């Protein structure tokens, strides 16, 4: 299993959680280097901020220049180790976890969830209104016969 383990920084984990099958080119160079050494197939993506492999470069920003929210996210993520099963193809990689777990991991890390992950159920009031309207339509049909 350790031969198929890829250590990813928080930025790459966020990409993998938010997108279904992100292109390998969207990941950091360190993640791409680890992935190119592996054959196509299953693997484990690991984010552990105590590991040097999981540290993401700040892009030249000092800690004081980073937005406060980003520093808080980094501190929250520092307390977490996340291991997730995944699959690597020739051009993309993906996590093999369901949508609810993706949302959970994003929330634990303090990251925003994409809009398409939000619950698409209708509010109870809207559902009741539609049900009442359909019942009324059925009654009108019965009265006509």
Secondary structure, DSSP 8 states (H G I E B T S, - for coil): -GGGEEE--HHHHHHHHH-SSEEGGGS-HHHHHHHHTS-SEEEEEEEETTSGGG----TT--TTTS-HHHHHHHHHHHT-EEEEEEEE-SSEEEE---HHHHHHHHHHTT----GGGS-----HHHHHHHHHHHHHHHHHHHHH-
